[in-house]
Structures are given as C-alpha cells and as structure tokens.
Amino acid sequence: MIPAARSHPPRRMATASSKGYSARGARSIRMLAPYPFRRCFFHHVRRLDDSRRNPVHPVRDDDMGLPGVACRLAALPPGPRLRPAEEVAVDYEAILYDVSERVATITLNRPERMNAFSGPLLEEWEHALRRSAEDDGVRAVIVTGAGRAFSAGADLQATGADDRVLMADKNAGERRNSLRYTVHRVPQAVQYLDKPYIAAVNGAAVGAGMDMASMADIRIASDQARFGMSYVNVGLVPGDGGAWLLPRLVGVQQALELIWSGELFNAAKALEIGYVTKVVPHDTLMDEARAYALRLADGPPVAIQLAKRLVYRALNQTFQEALETAQAAMTIV
C-alpha cells in the first residue's frame, strides 16, 4: 500500500447499531480507544503518556512523513502500548488472526462466499490491522484467504444487512457513506501500518479483492491465483483505491488496459507485468510467504519500517525533499 498519511483516522469503530453491522461481529471485538498526541522534534508525533488510554496505531507527520515510532526511538518516553497480541482476548468470526515468531497472519474466512466482503469481515480486518500496527511483538503481517479465493470483493448478490457493503440502489450520499464506513476502513488502516504487509494470493482476487491485494507492499501469488479489475463488467468504476494503486504498480497504460477490459488474468501474466513479486506452487504458498515475512521480522525493525516510509513518501516528493527526509531518518536508525 502507498500510504497517504494525510488525515486522522476515525476515532472509533462503527457499532452494530450505528452502521448496521452484525451485532454478532461487533460485540466480539474489543474497541480500541482513541489516542491523544503531540508533536516533538523532527515534527514527528508522539502520544501523551496517559495510562488510561490504549492508542490505536502510530500516527504520521504530514510534513516529514516519518512514522510516529521514530520519536520513541529518539529517547523520548513511549506512550502506553497494547499488550502482546497473544495476551489480548479478541474473538473474530469472519477472519482468522494468528501471531507466531513475530509474524501476524490475517486470513479472510468466508470461503463459502469466496471471502466476499461483509460488514463483520471488514470490521474485523480493520481491527486486526490496527492491532498488528500497535503490537511491538509483530514485525510483519501476511494477509491471505481461506478456500479457493483471496477475495471476490463486494458481494453484489448479497441481500442480508451484514453482507451488503455497496448500497448500489441508494442515493449518491448513501452510496458514498456505504464505502466510507465499510470497505474503505481497511485501506485507511493499511496506510497507517509501517510494518511489511504481504499478500499471499491463494486464488481469485477480483474487483475490490484485487484492490485489497494491491494495497500490500509485496504480493506473492499461488500458481492458481487469478486477478481481475472486473468493475466495468457490472457498470462500476474501481471503488477501493485501484485507480490510484494500479498505475503505480504496473504503469498507466497497463492499468487502463486491465481496468477497461475487466478480463481475468493468471498468475503468470501478473508476474510478467510486475504486479506480483513471485509465483509459487499452490501448496507452498504460505510457506514461501511466511519465510519471506520471517526474514523481514528477523531484520532491524526501525530500519525496515523507516525504509518503507521513505520509499512511499519519495513517490510524492522532489529529489531534494527525499534527500532531506532521508537525512532526518538517518539520525534515528
């Protein structure tokens, strides 16, 4: 994902009553409290030392674009932290969440619907991302899907209140809010994740499912994976950041061809156009993804996280601005 780092994320997660999500899913998740913050030298942001609060995730600075963790590493007192993930009791129903050897794995777990989006799935996915961001025991994050799909994106045939995340039959304002308060909560959480984020694409990643895969820093694909920007096939436009992400990954011309055609393409083509890093046999996908994540988890966490920030920030900077940002980062590592 190419973080924007421009705005404060929502201060709370939507509840079952406020957004129509499943009470079953919302009730099982411990809501994380909003965080206070103040700026420190290098114009970074650090949290107030208030033990009554549990911050949701690191905060970015709009000017330097360096992660909030930098201040704590510059001999400033750290704010309160979440307990390690294995000590936090959270019951997920639409995803699986596991932390082992400093690698968190998020598995979208609606295989009977090809991991199509639902309110609870998106809510839990967002929560798991913010939890991973805040947990010092996690140094890399993998996302994958259960069954034969990574994600089929929005479930356009859904009729239940829990499953309908795109209100295509509503007015413009309601359609916009249905994206803002459901699907877009996941990319908003991804853009605040400094840690390496790896998509292990196990099967079909279609429509918004492909957009979600595009948000990862690295994509490793099974040889059974299929991809498609299928929005135009149902009269829609890329609705989850794909029009912004895809040109940055494969170039404008290739991105437009994929978006306009709406055709499915296989893992071999994804590798050819540079959309995925590697293609591996299906049975070895998670082993390969985990081995990659473990290499990063064993590396220097500050340097790895700052390097990610520098790379993404540089895409929207002049060369001189990138040099100045690198100068600031080099005083921290």
N, C-alpha and C positions, 0 to 999 in steps of 0.2 A: 504494500500500500504506500502511496506517496502522500504523507501527512500534510494537511493544510495548516494546522496549528494556528488557527485564527480566532476561534471563539471558545468561550467557556461551555463545556458540555452541559446537558440537562442536569439540574440539581437533584433530581430524584428519578427513580424508575417508575414507569406507569403502573398503576394498580389495576386489579381486575375491574373495579367499579369505574375508574376514570377513563379507561381506554377500551373496555370491552374484552379484555383478555380473559383467559381461563382462570377462574379463581383457584383451580387446582394447581396451575403452574405458578401463579403469582404468590400463593400462600406458602409454597415450599421454599421460596428464595429469601434469604436474609437480605433486607435492603441495606445498602451501604450509605452511610451518612455523607452529606456534602462536606466540602473541605474549606477551611479558611486559608488564605495565602498572603504573602507579602514579598515584595521584590528585594533582592540582595545584590551584591556586587556582581559584575558581568551581566546585570539586568536579568538574571535568572529569577525563578520564582521558587520560594520555599514555603512550607506550611508553618502556621503558628504551632507552638508546642502546647497543644491542648489535648490532654489525655482522654478527654470525654468524647473526642471525635475520631472517627475512622475515615481517613481520606480515601477517595475513590481511586485515584490514579495520579501519576506525576503530571505536573502542569508545564506547559511550554511557555517560552517567552516569544512574543511576537517579533521582537527586533533581532535577537541573535539566533533564535531558532534552536537553542540547545536545551536538552531535557532538564527538568527540574532536579533530577538526581545530581546534576553537576554541583549544585550548591552544597549539598550534604557532603560531597567528596572534597569540597574546598574548606574543610574544617569547621563547617557550620553545624550547629546541633540539629540532628534529624528530628523530623516530626514523628507522630505516632504511626505505627505500621500495622498492617494486618498480620495476624498470626500466620505461620506457615500453612499452606493450603491443606495439608493433611489434618490440621487441627481445627479447621473451620467446617462446621456441620452444615452442608447445603445439600438439599435433595433436589436433583434435576430429574425431569421426566422426559423431556424432548431431546436432550443431549446426554452424552456421557462425558465425564471430566475425570482425568487421571493425572497425577503428578508422580513421576519416577525419575530419579537421577537428575533432578533439576530441569526436566523437560515436561511441560504440560501438554496433554493431548485432549483436544476437543473433538468429539465425534458426534456429528449430526445423526440423530437416532429416530428417524421416521422412515425406515426402509420400505414400509408398505405403501408410502406415498412418494417414493424416490427422494426422500428428505426435502420435499417441497416445504416452503415456509408456512409457519403458523405463528400466531401471536406468542404462545409459550416458547416455541423454539427460538424465535428471535430474541425474546426477553432473556432466556437462559444463556444464549450465545453471547449476548452483550455482557451479561453479568460475569460469565466465565472469562471473557477478555479483560474486563476491568480487574477482576480478581487476579489474573495472571500478571497484569501490569504492576500491581501493587505488592505482590508476593516476592520477597527477596530470595525465596527458595526456588523460584522459577527463573531460568535464564533463556529459555527458548520455548516457543509454542508451535504445536502442529495442529492443523485442522484437517479433518477428513470426514467421510460419510460412511454410514453403515449400509450394508447391502450392495446393490449394483449401481448406485448413483452417488456422486458427490452431492449434488443438489439440482433438482429440476426447477429451482427458482420459485416464483409465486405460483400457487395452486389456483389456476383460473377456473377450475371446475368446482372449487370448494363452495359449500353452502353454509356450513356451520360458522358461528361467530368466532370461534377460536382459529379457524383456518383461513378466513378471508382477510388478507392483508392489503389487497389492492381493490379499493372500492370503485371499480370502473363505472358502476351505474349511478354514482353520486355526482353532485355538482363539483365544480372545479376546486373550491375551497376544501371540501370534504375529501376529495381525491388527494390533494396535496398533503393534508394532515394525515391521511392513511399511510402515506410514505414516510412523512417526517417522524411520526410517532411509532412506527413499527419497523419497516425494513431499514430505514436509514440510521437507526440506532446502532446497528452493527458496524458500518463503516465509520461512524463517529467514534466508536470505541477503538477500532483498529488504528485510527490516526493518532491516538494517544498511547499506543503501545511501542515503546522504544526497543523492546526485545525482538530478536529474529522471529518472524512469523512465516511458517512454512505450510503450504497447501499440498497435501498428499492426495492427488486427484485420482480416486479409485474407479470412477465410472463417469456417467454423464454429468457434465457441468453446463447447463443450458440456461439462456436468458439471464435472470438475476443470479442464478447459480454460477454462471461464468463470471459475472461481475464480481461476485464474492471471491472467487478464486483469483481474480486479477488483483485483489487488494493485498495478497500475500507478497512478501519480499521475494520468496523463491517458490516455484511450482515444480513439483516432481510428479510425473504422470505415470500411471499404470498403462501398459500396452493395450488395455481395454478401455481407456478413457476416451470420451467423445466430448467435443466442445461445440458450442453454437450460440451466436448472438441472435436468437430467434425472435426478437421483439417484433420485427416488421411482419412476420408471418401471422401475427394476431393484431396487426394495426397499431402497434405501440412503438415507442422510442426507448433506447437504453435508459432504464429508470433507476439504476443503483450505482451510478458513477462510471459505467462502462465507457461512455463517450469521452470522459476525461482520462481514464486509466489506459484504455487500449492503445490510443495513439502514442502514448509514452512508452509502451512496451514493444509494439511492432511497427510503429510509424503510421503517419496519417493515411497514406494510400491503402495500406493493407488493412487498417482498422475500418475504413469506409467500405472496402470490399466485403469484409466479414459482416459488418452491420447491415449493409444494403442487401446482401444475398440472403442472410438468415440461414445459410446452409450449415449443416453439421460437418465437422471435420475431425479427423482422427488424431491420435497422439503423435504419429509420425509427422504430420503437417504442422502440428503445434510446435514440435521441436525445430522443424525446418524454418519457420518464421520467427523463431526466438521467443515464442510465448511461454514455453516451459524450459526448465534447465536441463532435464534429462527424462528419458523414458525407460522404465524398468519392467521386467516381468511382473505380472499382476500379483503373483504370490509373494514377491519380495518387496512390494511397495512400502509397507510400513517399516520393514527392517531397514530399507535404504533411507527413508525419511528420518527415522529415529537415529540412525548412525550419523547422518548429516547434522541433526539437531544436537546430538551429544558432542560432536566436535566443537560446535559453537559454544555449548554450555561449559565445556572444559577450558575455553579461552578466557582472556581477560574481559570481564563483563563491561567495565567502564569504556574501554577502547571500542568494543564491539557496538555498544549502544550509541556512543558518540559518532562512530563512523557511519552508522545508519542515518543518524540525523544529518551529518554533513553531506552525505550523498543526496538525500532527498531535498535538503534545503538548497543545495547548489543548483538544482534544476530551475529554480526561480530567482537565481542571483546572477549578478555580473561576476566576472572572474575576480575582480578586485574585492567584491563583497565576500566571495567564497574564501579568498585568502585571509581576510580579516576574521571570518568565522573560524577558520582553521587555527588561526593564532590564539583565539580565545580557548578553543578546545584543547590545544597543546599545553596550556597552562594547568589543565585539570588532570589529564591522564598521567 
